[in-house]
């Protein structure tokens, strides 16, 4: 599971970096022909977040922790798909800012969840092992 969590975490980080760079370029009116790539990376980003949520639900010690990623991932993706039609005009920057904020929120939440999933709980020593250790120390 550790490898899957690490892989999903890096997919999220790499896609987030590319998404922010492309989003800022779009915001300034450049590279608009790369919008389909931005949308594809956005889908990959959301799928990575959902993958982490699924890993948490299946293998995590606190299975409920990934649940908020499901609606958050959907919200950031849906907002990205529909943002051109929302609040057109000079106030459209608010929608762009909301989309960016939701995306960063999903990244932060998913990265924290991945960090929790990568912590390997230590099992307490059994009574037999500790007695054996004490008897060998006496020698």
N, C-alpha and C positions, 0 to 999 in steps of 0.2 A: 504494500500500500504506500510505503514511503516514496517509492519511485513514481507512482502515479500522482501523488500529491505534488512532488517536486516538478514533474512535467507540466501539470496543470498550472502550477504557480508561475512557471517561466512562460507558458503560453499567454497567461494573463498579463504579465509584466511587459513582454515584448510587444504584444498587440496593443496594449495601453500606450506605450511609448509612440508607436506608429500612429495610433488613432489621435493622440493629442497633437502630434506634429502636423498631421494632415488637417485636423480640425482647425488649428490656428492658421494654416495656409488658406483654408476655405474662408475663414472669418475675414482675412485680409483681402479676399477676392482673387487668390492665386490657386493654381492647380485644380481647378474645378472639374477638369476632365477625369480626375482620379476619384471622384465621388463613389463609383461602384466598388473600387478597392476599399475605400473607407467603410462602406456598408458591409462588405465581406469580412473585413477585419473586426467590425463590430459584432457580427454574428459569431465569429470565432471567439471573441472576448466573452460574450454572454454564454456560449456553450462551455467555455472553460470554467466560468463561475458556477454554472449549473452542475458541471462535473464534480467540482469540489463539494458542492452541496450534497450531491449524491454519495460521494465518498464519506462525507461526515455522517449521513443518514445510515449508511450500511456498516461502516467500520468504526466510526468515531465513538469516543467515550460518552460524549453528550450529543446524542443523535439529532436533537432538535436545533442545534446551533446553525445549521445551514439553511433552514427553512426561509429566513428573510431574503436570501439571495434569489429565490425563485421569482417573487414579484418584483424585486428591484431590477433584476436582469431583464425581465419582460418590459418594465417601465422605461429603462434606458434605451432599449432597442426600439420599442414602439414610438417613443418620443423622437428618436432619430429618423424613423421612417416618415413620420407625419409633421416634422418640425417646419418644413417649408410652408405648410398651409396654416400654421398656428401664428397668430398675432402678427400678420404682415404689416410692414411699415417700419417707422423709426424705432418702435419698441421691440422689434424682433430679436434684438440682442439679448433680451431677457430669456427667451426660449433657448437660445444658444448657450447661455450661461447655465440654465437649468439642466440642459443635456450634459454639459461638461461636468457640472457638480454631481449629478447622478452617477455618471461614469466613474468619477474619482471615488465616490462613495462606495460603489460596487467593488472597485479595485481594493480599497482599504479594507472593507469587510471581508472580502475573499482572501486577501493576503493574511489577515489576522486569523481567519479560520484555518488556512493552510499551516500557519505556524503552530496552532494548537494541535492539528492533526499530526504534525511531525514530532511532537514531543512524545517520547516513548516512556510510558509509565514504568517505574521500577517496581518489581514485585517484592513484597516483604520476604525476608528470609524465613524459612520454615524452622520450626523448633528443633528438628533433628539435625539440620545443618549447623545451627548455632551451637548445639551441644557438642557436635563433632569438632567444631572449631575450637571450643573451649578446652576439650580434652587434648587436642594436639598442641595447644599453646602451653599447656602445663609441662609437656615433655621438654 
